[in-house]
Amino acid sequence: MNTNRSLKVPWFLILILALLFILSLAWFSYENYRAGSVPWQIATSAILLSIPLGLTNFSIGVLVMATRQKRSQGEISGRLAKFIYWTPRIAGILITVFVALFALDVFSEGASFWEMLGGFLIHASPAIAMAILLAFAWRWEQVGFYAFLLAAIYFLRFMLWNPLQNIPIFLIFSLPMLVIALLFWANWRWRDEIRSTKKSG
């Protein structure tokens, strides 16, 4: 197996993913501006939103490259195998931290310490559950596939009532988790090949 092939990323793929990232981030920033946010709030929000938006576009790029290489060459290079292996794990950590950040809102309510701690644990429970499942997914990729697929569906339920108003929830929660689930699925399906080429690549 030739694992020394260079990982050539098509320029149009980079261009499309970069444009999607910039346009989605610009749209969120414009919506924050329309909502009356001040510049520092818009900038802070843009930095935070770049986490799910960035990891979504990067993960899509990895998936597309893996699929193209598998179809055209019948195997995955060692370098790409490393990307397929590490991308869902690192992306899983980032999206879990991103979800956990929303639980910090309870500390601004002015309640007692124990009430705020209890509220934090309740609001952080999805992130805590994701962290536990991610620990299992680190070794068993099928756990990551099912866990992040269910998490994507969980957040997707908001689209049923008001799809247009809940597009942000889809873009920053459901879509990243769906892409992470697909990457774990690729890990699961090509497990032996990925692990062998990752070691030799």
N, C-alpha and C positions, 0 to 999 in steps of 0.2 A: 504493500500500500504506500503510495507516494504521499507523504505528509509535508513535503517541502514546497508545495505550490503556494504562490503568493495569494493573499486574500484580496482580490480585486473587487472593489465596490463600484458599481456603475455610477457615473456622475449624476445621471438623471434621478437615481434613487436618493442620493444625498440631497439633491436640489429639492425634490418633492417633499421629503421629510423635514428639511430645514424650513421650507415655506409653510408647511402645516404647523410646525412649532411656532414660528414667528407670528403667523396669522391668528392662531388660537390664543397665544399670549397677548397679542394686541387687542383681540376682541374682549378678553377678560379685563384688561386694563381700561378699555373704553367703557365697559359696563360699570366698573368701579368709579370711573370719572363721572358718569351719568348719575350714579347713586350719591354723589356729593363727597366722595373720598378726597382727602387732601393728598398732595404729591407724595409725601413720605409713606402714607398708607398704600397708595397705588404701587409704589416701588417695592415695599415689603411684600405686598400680595403677589406681585409679579415674581419675586424671588422664590416665594413658597410654591406658587403654581408651576414654576419651571421644573419642580421635582416630578410630579406625575406626568406633565406634558413631555418633558425631556426623556424620561425613562420609557414612555409609551412609544415615542418615535424611534428611539434607539433600539428598543426591543423588536419593533416591527422590522427595522432594517436587518437585524440579526436573523429573524425568522425568514425573511425573503431571501437573504443570502444563503442560508442553510438549505432551503427548499430548492433554489436554483442549482446549487452545487450538487446536491443529492440527485436531482433529476438529470443533470447534464453529465456528471462524472461517476455517478453511482456510489460515491463515498464522500466523506467529509474530511477536510484537511485538519491537521492537528491544531492549527491556530484557530480555525473556526469552531472546532470542537470545544476549545477552552471558552470561547465566547458563549456558546450554547449552554455550557455547563454553569458558568458563573453569572451570566446575565439574569436569569430568573431568581437566583439566590440574592444577589445584590439589590435587584429591583424590588424583591419581596421585602427586604429590610427597609428600603427607602419608603415604599408605600405604607408599610406598617408604622414607621415613624411619622409619616405625613398624617395618617388617620389619628394617631395618638395626639398630635398637636391640637386637634379640635377639642380634646378633653380639657385643655388648659383654660378654656373659657370659664370654668367653674370657679377659678381663683379670683375672678373679678366681681363676684356677686356680693361680697361683703359679709358672708356668713362666718360662722365659727370655723376653727381649724378642722375639727372632726367632721363637720358637715361638708366642708369643701373637699376633704379627703375622701369621704364617702361618695360625694358627687363625682369626683375625679375617677374613682375606681369604676363607678357605674358607666360613665361616659367613655372610659378607656377600655372597657371590657371587649369591644370588637378588636381593638389593636392587640390586647393581651392574648385573645384567642388566636389571632393571626400569627403572633410571635411563637406561640406554642406549636401550632401546626407547621410553621415554617421550620422549626427545629426538627420535626419529624421528616419534613419534605427534603431536608438537606441530604438525607440518606435514601429515602423512598420517594422518588419523584412523583409517583401516582398520588401520594398524599397532597403534594403541592398542586397538582392538576385539579383534583376535586375540590380542595379547599379554596383556591382562588377562583375557580369557576363558580362555586356557590356564593362566594363573596361578591363577585361581579353581578350575579343574578339578584342577590340581596339588595344591592344599591340600584339595580335596574328597575326595581319595583316602583320607584318614584316616577319613572317615565310613563307608567300606565295612567296616571291621573292627569298630568299636565305635561305632555312631552316637550313642548317648546320651552316652557319655563324651567324644566329640569335638565336641559341639555348640559349645563355646567356639571351637574352630578354625574352624568354619563361620561363626560370628557375627563374629569379628574378622579373618578372612583371606578366606575364600571369598566371603561375601556382599558385603563392600565392593568386592572386585575385580570381581565379577559386575556390580554396579551401575555401576561405572566403565566397564566394557566396554560396557554398554548405552548409556551417555552418549556414548561415542566412536562407537558405532553410529549414534546419533541425529545426531551431528555429521557423520558420513560420509553418511548418507542425505539429510539436509537441508542439505548443505554450502553450496551456492550461496545458498540462502535465508537461512541463518544468517549467513553472511559479509556478505551485502548488507544485511540488516536490522540487523546489529550495527554496521555502519559508519554507516548512516543514522539509527539509533535513538538 
